[in-house]
Amino acid sequence: NSFSEMANNCLFYGVSEEKGVVLNGPPGSGKTFLVRSWLSENSDVHDIAASPSALQDPGNPIDGVVDNLEKVYDIAKMIAPTVVFFDEGDALAPKRSGSGTAPDDKITNRFLNIIDGEVQLNRVFTTLTTNRLDILDPALIRSKRLAVMEISGHLRKEDIYKIIEQALTDVPLSAA
């Protein structure tokens, strides 16, 4: 499945095997560009972009993030269809500790509860980017949660031709 197909199925057709996608690839491979490009072509979809650091509350580092994460999804549900986009999402849901007592465990657990639809996420599509899939909690990328899509940053020839063709659509070209 392509990003576009997964997002469209979730946001417009109510068909969503997964609740979103994790875009995994090296820095500079176009993960954020892919999301931004798709959003620019779908003006009827709202987007909420947040970095894990933007969710921080200096006065309450853990519970503040949990509260702000809940607020993000409350807003997303109100204005749906919505793409909730977390750049560098591995910082939002790192692997939980074996004991379950690490401070970040609370954030990861709450994120999983939200994704699982404690209150159903109708027409809300979650997108995370990462270049460190190895530190993301594996429970997040299980079936029925977030799919993983590898982004290499390498364009195929036909993609390059389509980009050039689209860029030159309104450019007058000389016959000579």
N, C-alpha and C positions, 0 to 999 in steps of 0.2 A: 504494500500500500504506500502511496505517496503521501506526503504531508498534506497536500491539498485535498486529496480524497478522504483522508481520515478526518480533517477539520470540517469539510463540507458534510460528511455523513453525520457527525456529532451535532453541528450547529444548525443545519437546515433540515435534515431528514430524521433526526431522532434515533439514528442507528449508530450505536457506538459500542463496539466490542471493547475498546479501551477508552479511558476517560481523557486521554491526551497522549503526548509523545515526549520522549527524551531525545533530543538531537545531540548525538555524540560525534566528536571529531576534533582534530587538532586546531589550535588557535589559528584564526585567519581562514578557516575553511568555508566560511559562509553560513554558519548556523543562524546567527542573528539576522543576516541579510535575507535569508530564506523566509523567516517569519515576517520581517518588515515588508518584504516584497509581496507576500501573500496578503497581508493586511492592507497594503496600499491598493490592491486590486479588489478588495472586498469592503467597500466603504460602509456597508450596512452592518458590519461586525464591529463591536466595541473591543477595545483592548485595554488591559490593565497590565502595565509592565512594571515589575518591581525587582530590585536586586535584593538579595538577602540582607545586605547592609541597610537598605532603606526601611526594612521592617524592624530594625533595632530600636529599642527604647533604652537610652542610657541609664535611666533610673530603675529599669526592671528588665535586665538583659534577656532572660528566658521567657518569663510570662508575657513580657511586652511583645516579643516576636510572635508568640502563640496568639495573643489578642489581635495583633495587626494582621496576621495571616487569616484569621477568622473574618475580620472586617473586609479584607480583599475579596474573599469568596462571597460574603453577604452582598457586597456591591455588584460583583459579577453576576450573581443570580438575579438581582433586580434589573439590570440593564441588558440581559441576555438578548441576542447571542453575543457571547464574549469569549475572547481568547485571553487567558491569564498567562502571562509570559514572565518566567524567571530566568534571567541570564545568569550563568554560573550557578545553576540550580543544585549542584552537588553540595554547596554550602548550606542549603536549606534542608536537605534530608540526608545527612551523612549516615553511614552505617551505625546502627545502634550498638551500644556496649553489650557484652555478654550478660552483665548483671542487670541491665536496664535502669541503672541509677545515674548514668552520666547526664549532665544538664541538657545536652543536645538531644537526648532520647525523647524528652518531652515534646520538642519541636517536631521531630520525625514522626512520633506517634500521632500527634494532632494532624499533621499533614496527611498521613495515611487515612485517618478517620474522615477527613474532609473528602479525600479522593474516593473513598469507598461509599460516600453518599449517605453519611449519617442523616443529612438532609439532602435529598437527591439533587445532583448537579445537572439540571436540564439545560441543554444548549450552552454549556460552559466547557471549553476545551483548554486543558492545561498543557503548557509547553515549557520544558526546561532545556537549557543548553548546558553542556558540560564537555570538558576534555579529559575528565577523570571519572569515567563510569565505574572504575574500580572502587571508589570511595562512596558511591551512592548506595543507600540502603537497598539491598536486593529485593525486599518486599515491595518496593515502589514499582519495580518493573516486572512484576508477575502478571500473568494473564488477567484481564479485566481491569487493570490499573493503567499504567503507562507503557506504551510500546516503545521500543528503542529503534531509532533510525540512524544509521551511520552516514555521516556527511564527510566526504573525502575532500571536497573543495576542487575536484577536477571535473571540468565540463566535458561532455561528449561533443563530438563534432557537430551533430545535429542541434545540440543546445546552443552552441556558438553561432551557428547559422541563423537560428531563430532570433537570438538576441540582436544580431547585426541587422537582420531583416526588419525587426520591429523598430530598432533605433533609426533606421533610414526611411521609414514609412512616409514621413512628411517632408523629406529632404528632396528638393528638386535635383535631379541628376542630368547632366549634359548627355546628349546623344552621341557626341563625338568622343 
